Amino acid sequence: MTNRDWYDDRDYEGAAEQAERMARIGWKAIAGVTGLLGIGVMILVVGCLAVVVGMAYVVVATP
């Protein structure tokens, strides 16, 4: 037999703390990837707008 009492929750508490730690890391990763995708979409939109403005300038500037 072991020297641990029947109400010893050390294993459960350790697993719960590790799960909480992993959940926090997971949410940070999700937030980081979402932020990078958002920045990528903004860069894409700005690039498309620059192309549209450039094309409009070419159309207006040509005689």
PDB file with one MODEL, atoms N, CA, C and O in Angstrom:
MODEL        1
ATOM      1  N   MET A   1       0.830  -1.181   0.000  1.00  0.00           N
ATOM      2  CA  MET A   1       0.000   0.000   0.000  1.00  0.00           C
ATOM      3  C   MET A   1       0.880   1.252   0.000  1.00  0.00           C
ATOM      4  O   MET A   1       2.079   1.190   0.270  1.00  0.00           O
ATOM      5  N   THR A   2       0.273   2.349  -0.299  1.00  0.00           N
ATOM      6  CA  THR A   2       1.022   3.612  -0.335  1.00  0.00           C
ATOM      7  C   THR A   2       0.788   4.386   0.945  1.00  0.00           C
ATOM      8  O   THR A   2      -0.104   4.063   1.729  1.00  0.00           O
ATOM      9  N   ASN A   3       1.590   5.398   1.142  1.00  0.00           N
ATOM     10  CA  ASN A   3       1.445   6.246   2.320  1.00  0.00           C
ATOM     11  C   ASN A   3       0.501   7.419   2.076  1.00  0.00           C
ATOM     12  O   ASN A   3       0.323   8.269   2.948  1.00  0.00           O
ATOM     13  N   ARG A   4      -0.087   7.463   0.922  1.00  0.00           N
ATOM     14  CA  ARG A   4      -0.978   8.574   0.594  1.00  0.00           C
ATOM     15  C   ARG A   4      -2.380   8.273   1.103  1.00  0.00           C
ATOM     16  O   ARG A   4      -2.827   7.126   1.085  1.00  0.00           O
ATOM     17  N   ASP A   5      -3.061   9.305   1.552  1.00  0.00           N
ATOM     18  CA  ASP A   5      -4.424   9.139   2.051  1.00  0.00           C
ATOM     19  C   ASP A   5      -5.407   9.017   0.901  1.00  0.00           C
ATOM     20  O   ASP A   5      -5.062   9.323  -0.240  1.00  0.00           O
ATOM     21  N   TRP A   6      -6.605   8.583   1.177  1.00  0.00           N
ATOM     22  CA  TRP A   6      -7.611   8.378   0.144  1.00  0.00           C
ATOM     23  C   TRP A   6      -8.103   9.693  -0.446  1.00  0.00           C
ATOM     24  O   TRP A   6      -8.636   9.704  -1.555  1.00  0.00           O
ATOM     25  N   TYR A   7      -7.938  10.787   0.262  1.00  0.00           N
ATOM     26  CA  TYR A   7      -8.395  12.094  -0.224  1.00  0.00           C
ATOM     27  C   TYR A   7      -7.257  12.922  -0.819  1.00  0.00           C
ATOM     28  O   TYR A   7      -7.399  14.134  -0.981  1.00  0.00           O
ATOM     29  N   ASP A   8      -6.161  12.302  -1.138  1.00  0.00           N
ATOM     30  CA  ASP A   8      -4.999  13.001  -1.714  1.00  0.00           C
ATOM     31  C   ASP A   8      -5.299  13.361  -3.171  1.00  0.00           C
ATOM     32  O   ASP A   8      -5.496  12.473  -4.001  1.00  0.00           O
ATOM     33  N   ASP A   9      -5.335  14.641  -3.480  1.00  0.00           N
ATOM     34  CA  ASP A   9      -5.673  15.120  -4.827  1.00  0.00           C
ATOM     35  C   ASP A   9      -4.482  15.690  -5.573  1.00  0.00           C
ATOM     36  O   ASP A   9      -4.664  16.455  -6.519  1.00  0.00           O
ATOM     37  N   ARG A  10      -3.280  15.342  -5.178  1.00  0.00           N
ATOM     38  CA  ARG A  10      -2.108  15.933  -5.824  1.00  0.00           C
ATOM     39  C   ARG A  10      -2.050  15.623  -7.311  1.00  0.00           C
ATOM     40  O   ARG A  10      -1.726  16.498  -8.114  1.00  0.00           O
ATOM     41  N   ASP A  11      -2.360  14.389  -7.688  1.00  0.00           N
ATOM     42  CA  ASP A  11      -2.317  14.032  -9.106  1.00  0.00           C
ATOM     43  C   ASP A  11      -3.349  14.817  -9.897  1.00  0.00           C
ATOM     44  O   ASP A  11      -3.055  15.332 -10.975  1.00  0.00           O
ATOM     45  N   TYR A  12      -4.559  14.907  -9.358  1.00  0.00           N
ATOM     46  CA  TYR A  12      -5.629  15.633 -10.046  1.00  0.00           C
ATOM     47  C   TYR A  12      -5.284  17.115 -10.170  1.00  0.00           C
ATOM     48  O   TYR A  12      -5.439  17.706 -11.239  1.00  0.00           O
ATOM     49  N   GLU A  13      -4.822  17.706  -9.087  1.00  0.00           N
ATOM     50  CA  GLU A  13      -4.488  19.134  -9.116  1.00  0.00           C
ATOM     51  C   GLU A  13      -3.348  19.419 -10.075  1.00  0.00           C
ATOM     52  O   GLU A  13      -3.373  20.425 -10.784  1.00  0.00           O
ATOM     53  N   GLY A  14      -2.364  18.564 -10.108  1.00  0.00           N
ATOM     54  CA  GLY A  14      -1.245  18.737 -11.041  1.00  0.00           C
ATOM     55  C   GLY A  14      -1.711  18.649 -12.483  1.00  0.00           C
ATOM     56  O   GLY A  14      -1.283  19.435 -13.328  1.00  0.00           O
ATOM     57  N   ALA A  15      -2.594  17.683 -12.769  1.00  0.00           N
ATOM     58  CA  ALA A  15      -3.117  17.547 -14.129  1.00  0.00           C
ATOM     59  C   ALA A  15      -3.989  18.745 -14.498  1.00  0.00           C
ATOM     60  O   ALA A  15      -3.947  19.217 -15.635  1.00  0.00           O
ATOM     61  N   ALA A  16      -4.774  19.237 -13.547  1.00  0.00           N
ATOM     62  CA  ALA A  16      -5.628  20.396 -13.818  1.00  0.00           C
ATOM     63  C   ALA A  16      -4.781  21.638 -14.085  1.00  0.00           C
ATOM     64  O   ALA A  16      -5.101  22.414 -14.985  1.00  0.00           O
ATOM     65  N   GLU A  17      -3.718  21.839 -13.328  1.00  0.00           N
ATOM     66  CA  GLU A  17      -2.837  22.985 -13.553  1.00  0.00           C
ATOM     67  C   GLU A  17      -2.146  22.893 -14.906  1.00  0.00           C
ATOM     68  O   GLU A  17      -2.012  23.893 -15.612  1.00  0.00           O
ATOM     69  N   GLN A  18      -1.710  21.692 -15.264  1.00  0.00           N
ATOM     70  CA  GLN A  18      -1.064  21.520 -16.570  1.00  0.00           C
ATOM     71  C   GLN A  18      -2.057  21.770 -17.698  1.00  0.00           C
ATOM     72  O   GLN A  18      -1.702  22.369 -18.713  1.00  0.00           O
ATOM     73  N   ALA A  19      -3.296  21.317 -17.533  1.00  0.00           N
ATOM     74  CA  ALA A  19      -4.314  21.553 -18.557  1.00  0.00           C
ATOM     75  C   ALA A  19      -4.607  23.041 -18.705  1.00  0.00           C
ATOM     76  O   ALA A  19      -4.769  23.536 -19.821  1.00  0.00           O
ATOM     77  N   GLU A  20      -4.675  23.749 -17.595  1.00  0.00           N
ATOM     78  CA  GLU A  20      -4.908  25.204 -17.663  1.00  0.00           C
ATOM     79  C   GLU A  20      -3.747  25.904 -18.354  1.00  0.00           C
ATOM     80  O   GLU A  20      -3.954  26.818 -19.152  1.00  0.00           O
ATOM     81  N   ARG A  21      -2.522  25.475 -18.049  1.00  0.00           N
ATOM     82  CA  ARG A  21      -1.345  26.069 -18.681  1.00  0.00           C
ATOM     83  C   ARG A  21      -1.360  25.831 -20.191  1.00  0.00           C
ATOM     84  O   ARG A  21      -1.084  26.744 -20.970  1.00  0.00           O
ATOM     85  N   MET A  22      -1.675  24.628 -20.593  1.00  0.00           N
ATOM     86  CA  MET A  22      -1.731  24.302 -22.020  1.00  0.00           C
ATOM     87  C   MET A  22      -2.861  25.057 -22.713  1.00  0.00           C
ATOM     88  O   MET A  22      -2.718  25.472 -23.863  1.00  0.00           O
ATOM     89  N   ALA A  23      -3.983  25.236 -22.019  1.00  0.00           N
ATOM     90  CA  ALA A  23      -5.091  25.993 -22.604  1.00  0.00           C
ATOM     91  C   ALA A  23      -4.687  27.449 -22.831  1.00  0.00           C
ATOM     92  O   ALA A  23      -5.013  28.031 -23.866  1.00  0.00           O
ATOM     93  N   ARG A  24      -3.981  28.032 -21.868  1.00  0.00           N
ATOM     94  CA  ARG A  24      -3.519  29.423 -22.041  1.00  0.00           C
ATOM     95  C   ARG A  24      -2.558  29.535 -23.215  1.00  0.00           C
ATOM     96  O   ARG A  24      -2.643  30.476 -24.004  1.00  0.00           O
ATOM     97  N   ILE A  25      -1.645  28.580 -23.333  1.00  0.00           N
ATOM     98  CA  ILE A  25      -0.698  28.593 -24.453  1.00  0.00           C
ATOM     99  C   ILE A  25      -1.447  28.437 -25.773  1.00  0.00           C
ATOM    100  O   ILE A  25      -1.127  29.104 -26.757  1.00  0.00           O
ATOM    101  N   GLY A  26      -2.443  27.554 -25.790  1.00  0.00           N
ATOM    102  CA  GLY A  26      -3.239  27.352 -27.004  1.00  0.00           C
ATOM    103  C   GLY A  26      -3.983  28.606 -27.420  1.00  0.00           C
ATOM    104  O   GLY A  26      -3.996  28.962 -28.598  1.00  0.00           O
ATOM    105  N   TRP A  27      -4.604  29.280 -26.454  1.00  0.00           N
ATOM    106  CA  TRP A  27      -5.340  30.506 -26.794  1.00  0.00           C
ATOM    107  C   TRP A  27      -4.402  31.614 -27.256  1.00  0.00           C
ATOM    108  O   TRP A  27      -4.755  32.405 -28.131  1.00  0.00           O
ATOM    109  N   LYS A  28      -3.208  31.673 -26.672  1.00  0.00           N
ATOM    110  CA  LYS A  28      -2.226  32.666 -27.132  1.00  0.00           C
ATOM    111  C   LYS A  28      -1.807  32.373 -28.565  1.00  0.00           C
ATOM    112  O   LYS A  28      -1.643  33.296 -29.364  1.00  0.00           O
ATOM    113  N   ALA A  29      -1.633  31.109 -28.896  1.00  0.00           N
ATOM    114  CA  ALA A  29      -1.269  30.743 -30.269  1.00  0.00           C
ATOM    115  C   ALA A  29      -2.391  31.079 -31.235  1.00  0.00           C
ATOM    116  O   ALA A  29      -2.141  31.596 -32.323  1.00  0.00           O
ATOM    117  N   ILE A  30      -3.626  30.790 -30.844  1.00  0.00           N
ATOM    118  CA  ILE A  30      -4.770  31.105 -31.696  1.00  0.00           C
ATOM    119  C   ILE A  30      -4.869  32.614 -31.911  1.00  0.00           C
ATOM    120  O   ILE A  30      -5.095  33.070 -33.032  1.00  0.00           O
ATOM    121  N   ALA A  31      -4.701  33.387 -30.839  1.00  0.00           N
ATOM    122  CA  ALA A  31      -4.766  34.843 -30.954  1.00  0.00           C
ATOM    123  C   ALA A  31      -3.642  35.370 -31.848  1.00  0.00           C
ATOM    124  O   ALA A  31      -3.862  36.275 -32.652  1.00  0.00           O
ATOM    125  N   GLY A  32      -2.453  34.812 -31.712  1.00  0.00           N
ATOM    126  CA  GLY A  32      -1.325  35.259 -32.534  1.00  0.00           C
ATOM    127  C   GLY A  32      -1.547  34.977 -34.008  1.00  0.00           C
ATOM    128  O   GLY A  32      -1.300  35.841 -34.848  1.00  0.00           O
ATOM    129  N   VAL A  33      -2.011  33.778 -34.331  1.00  0.00           N
ATOM    130  CA  VAL A  33      -2.260  33.430 -35.733  1.00  0.00           C
ATOM    131  C   VAL A  33      -3.387  34.282 -36.302  1.00  0.00           C
ATOM    132  O   VAL A  33      -3.309  34.736 -37.444  1.00  0.00           O
ATOM    133  N   THR A  34      -4.435  34.500 -35.510  1.00  0.00           N
ATOM    134  CA  THR A  34      -5.542  35.337 -35.974  1.00  0.00           C
ATOM    135  C   THR A  34      -5.068  36.766 -36.225  1.00  0.00           C
ATOM    136  O   THR A  34      -5.465  37.387 -37.210  1.00  0.00           O
ATOM    137  N   GLY A  35      -4.231  37.282 -35.348  1.00  0.00           N
ATOM    138  CA  GLY A  35      -3.691  38.623 -35.542  1.00  0.00           C
ATOM    139  C   GLY A  35      -2.850  38.722 -36.798  1.00  0.00           C
ATOM    140  O   GLY A  35      -2.950  39.691 -37.551  1.00  0.00           O
ATOM    141  N   LEU A  36      -2.016  37.709 -37.022  1.00  0.00           N
ATOM    142  CA  LEU A  36      -1.186  37.716 -38.236  1.00  0.00           C
ATOM    143  C   LEU A  36      -2.049  37.619 -39.498  1.00  0.00           C
ATOM    144  O   LEU A  36      -1.759  38.274 -40.498  1.00  0.00           O
ATOM    145  N   LEU A  37      -3.099  36.810 -39.454  1.00  0.00           N
ATOM    146  CA  LEU A  37      -3.995  36.730 -40.614  1.00  0.00           C
ATOM    147  C   LEU A  37      -4.701  38.063 -40.852  1.00  0.00           C
ATOM    148  O   LEU A  37      -4.879  38.481 -41.996  1.00  0.00           O
ATOM    149  N   GLY A  38      -5.100  38.726 -39.772  1.00  0.00           N
ATOM    150  CA  GLY A  38      -5.733  40.042 -39.901  1.00  0.00           C
ATOM    151  C   GLY A  38      -4.796  41.059 -40.532  1.00  0.00           C
ATOM    152  O   GLY A  38      -5.198  41.831 -41.402  1.00  0.00           O
ATOM    153  N   ILE A  39      -3.552  41.056 -40.091  1.00  0.00           N
ATOM    154  CA  ILE A  39      -2.566  41.971 -40.669  1.00  0.00           C
ATOM    155  C   ILE A  39      -2.348  41.644 -42.143  1.00  0.00           C
ATOM    156  O   ILE A  39      -2.224  42.544 -42.974  1.00  0.00           O
ATOM    157  N   GLY A  40      -2.304  40.354 -42.462  1.00  0.00           N
ATOM    158  CA  GLY A  40      -2.130  39.949 -43.858  1.00  0.00           C
ATOM    159  C   GLY A  40      -3.281  40.417 -44.736  1.00  0.00           C
ATOM    160  O   GLY A  40      -3.069  40.874 -45.859  1.00  0.00           O
ATOM    161  N   VAL A  41      -4.497  40.302 -44.222  1.00  0.00           N
ATOM    162  CA  VAL A  41      -5.662  40.767 -44.990  1.00  0.00           C
ATOM    163  C   VAL A  41      -5.603  42.275 -45.188  1.00  0.00           C
ATOM    164  O   VAL A  41      -5.916  42.769 -46.271  1.00  0.00           O
ATOM    165  N   MET A  42      -5.209  43.008 -44.158  1.00  0.00           N
ATOM    166  CA  MET A  42      -5.100  44.472 -44.294  1.00  0.00           C
ATOM    167  C   MET A  42      -4.043  44.841 -45.334  1.00  0.00           C
ATOM    168  O   MET A  42      -4.256  45.752 -46.135  1.00  0.00           O
ATOM    169  N   ILE A  43      -2.918  44.151 -45.330  1.00  0.00           N
ATOM    170  CA  ILE A  43      -1.875  44.425 -46.321  1.00  0.00           C
ATOM    171  C   ILE A  43      -2.389  44.127 -47.724  1.00  0.00           C
ATOM    172  O   ILE A  43      -2.118  44.880 -48.659  1.00  0.00           O
ATOM    173  N   LEU A  44      -3.126  43.038 -47.874  1.00  0.00           N
ATOM    174  CA  LEU A  44      -3.700  42.679 -49.162  1.00  0.00           C
ATOM    175  C   LEU A  44      -4.687  43.736 -49.651  1.00  0.00           C
ATOM    176  O   LEU A  44      -4.671  44.100 -50.827  1.00  0.00           O
ATOM    177  N   VAL A  45      -5.538  44.228 -48.765  1.00  0.00           N
ATOM    178  CA  VAL A  45      -6.510  45.266 -49.134  1.00  0.00           C
ATOM    179  C   VAL A  45      -5.802  46.551 -49.543  1.00  0.00           C
ATOM    180  O   VAL A  45      -6.171  47.172 -50.539  1.00  0.00           O
ATOM    181  N   VAL A  46      -4.799  46.951 -48.789  1.00  0.00           N
ATOM    182  CA  VAL A  46      -4.046  48.165 -49.128  1.00  0.00           C
ATOM    183  C   VAL A  46      -3.344  47.991 -50.473  1.00  0.00           C
ATOM    184  O   VAL A  46      -3.312  48.924 -51.275  1.00  0.00           O
ATOM    185  N   GLY A  47      -2.789  46.821 -50.725  1.00  0.00           N
ATOM    186  CA  GLY A  47      -2.134  46.569 -52.008  1.00  0.00           C
ATOM    187  C   GLY A  47      -3.118  46.639 -53.168  1.00  0.00           C
ATOM    188  O   GLY A  47      -2.812  47.214 -54.213  1.00  0.00           O
ATOM    189  N   CYS A  48      -4.306  46.051 -52.986  1.00  0.00           N
ATOM    190  CA  CYS A  48      -5.324  46.111 -54.038  1.00  0.00           C
ATOM    191  C   CYS A  48      -5.787  47.544 -54.286  1.00  0.00           C
ATOM    192  O   CYS A  48      -5.987  47.949 -55.431  1.00  0.00           O
ATOM    193  N   LEU A  49      -5.953  48.294 -53.226  1.00  0.00           N
ATOM    194  CA  LEU A  49      -6.348  49.699 -53.398  1.00  0.00           C
ATOM    195  C   LEU A  49      -5.265  50.494 -54.126  1.00  0.00           C
ATOM    196  O   LEU A  49      -5.573  51.364 -54.939  1.00  0.00           O
ATOM    197  N   ALA A  50      -4.010  50.199 -53.838  1.00  0.00           N
ATOM    198  CA  ALA A  50      -2.913  50.884 -54.532  1.00  0.00           C
ATOM    199  C   ALA A  50      -2.934  50.544 -56.019  1.00  0.00           C
ATOM    200  O   ALA A  50      -2.692  51.412 -56.859  1.00  0.00           O
ATOM    201  N   VAL A  51      -3.223  49.281 -56.348  1.00  0.00           N
ATOM    202  CA  VAL A  51      -3.306  48.883 -57.759  1.00  0.00           C
ATOM    203  C   VAL A  51      -4.469  49.597 -58.441  1.00  0.00           C
ATOM    204  O   VAL A  51      -4.325  50.072 -59.568  1.00  0.00           O
ATOM    205  N   VAL A  52      -5.611  49.679 -57.778  1.00  0.00           N
ATOM    206  CA  VAL A  52      -6.783  50.351 -58.355  1.00  0.00           C
ATOM    207  C   VAL A  52      -6.492  51.836 -58.569  1.00  0.00           C
ATOM    208  O   VAL A  52      -6.837  52.386 -59.615  1.00  0.00           O
ATOM    209  N   VAL A  53      -5.870  52.481 -57.606  1.00  0.00           N
ATOM    210  CA  VAL A  53      -5.530  53.903 -57.749  1.00  0.00           C
ATOM    211  C   VAL A  53      -4.522  54.082 -58.878  1.00  0.00           C
ATOM    212  O   VAL A  53      -4.630  55.028 -59.659  1.00  0.00           O
ATOM    213  N   GLY A  54      -3.558  53.196 -58.971  1.00  0.00           N
ATOM    214  CA  GLY A  54      -2.575  53.283 -60.061  1.00  0.00           C
ATOM    215  C   GLY A  54      -3.227  53.104 -61.422  1.00  0.00           C
ATOM    216  O   GLY A  54      -2.893  53.825 -62.362  1.00  0.00           O
ATOM    217  N   MET A  55      -4.149  52.161 -61.547  1.00  0.00           N
ATOM    218  CA  MET A  55      -4.845  51.953 -62.818  1.00  0.00           C
ATOM    219  C   MET A  55      -5.718  53.160 -63.172  1.00  0.00           C
ATOM    220  O   MET A  55      -5.783  53.575 -64.329  1.00  0.00           O
ATOM    221  N   ALA A  56      -6.384  53.713 -62.160  1.00  0.00           N
ATOM    222  CA  ALA A  56      -7.215  54.888 -62.405  1.00  0.00           C
ATOM    223  C   ALA A  56      -6.347  56.057 -62.872  1.00  0.00           C
ATOM    224  O   ALA A  56      -6.739  56.812 -63.762  1.00  0.00           O
ATOM    225  N   TYR A  57      -5.177  56.200 -62.273  1.00  0.00           N
ATOM    226  CA  TYR A  57      -4.275  57.274 -62.682  1.00  0.00           C
ATOM    227  C   TYR A  57      -3.831  57.079 -64.135  1.00  0.00           C
ATOM    228  O   TYR A  57      -3.771  58.042 -64.900  1.00  0.00           O
ATOM    229  N   VAL A  58      -3.520  55.838 -64.515  1.00  0.00           N
ATOM    230  CA  VAL A  58      -3.088  55.558 -65.888  1.00  0.00           C
ATOM    231  C   VAL A  58      -4.211  55.872 -66.848  1.00  0.00           C
ATOM    232  O   VAL A  58      -3.960  56.452 -67.905  1.00  0.00           O
ATOM    233  N   VAL A  59      -5.437  55.513 -66.524  1.00  0.00           N
ATOM    234  CA  VAL A  59      -6.585  55.750 -67.404  1.00  0.00           C
ATOM    235  C   VAL A  59      -6.849  57.249 -67.544  1.00  0.00           C
ATOM    236  O   VAL A  59      -7.126  57.730 -68.643  1.00  0.00           O
ATOM    237  N   VAL A  60      -6.765  57.978 -66.451  1.00  0.00           N
ATOM    238  CA  VAL A  60      -7.047  59.413 -66.499  1.00  0.00           C
ATOM    239  C   VAL A  60      -5.901  60.173 -67.152  1.00  0.00           C
ATOM    240  O   VAL A  60      -6.151  61.154 -67.853  1.00  0.00           O
ATOM    241  N   ALA A  61      -4.658  59.761 -66.950  1.00  0.00           N
ATOM    242  CA  ALA A  61      -3.506  60.500 -67.419  1.00  0.00           C
ATOM    243  C   ALA A  61      -3.250  60.303 -68.917  1.00  0.00           C
ATOM    244  O   ALA A  61      -2.605  61.152 -69.532  1.00  0.00           O
ATOM    245  N   THR A  62      -3.724  59.233 -69.513  1.00  0.00           N
ATOM    246  CA  THR A  62      -3.454  59.000 -70.939  1.00  0.00           C
ATOM    247  C   THR A  62      -4.400  59.831 -71.784  1.00  0.00           C
ATOM    248  O   THR A  62      -5.602  59.884 -71.521  1.00  0.00           O
ATOM    249  N   PRO A  63      -3.844  60.487 -72.811  1.00  0.00           N
ATOM    250  CA  PRO A  63      -4.701  61.337 -73.656  1.00  0.00           C
ATOM    251  C   PRO A  63      -5.522  60.570 -74.655  1.00  0.00           C
ATOM    252  O   PRO A  63      -6.280  61.166 -75.421  1.00  0.00           O
TER     253      PRO A  63
ENDMDL
END
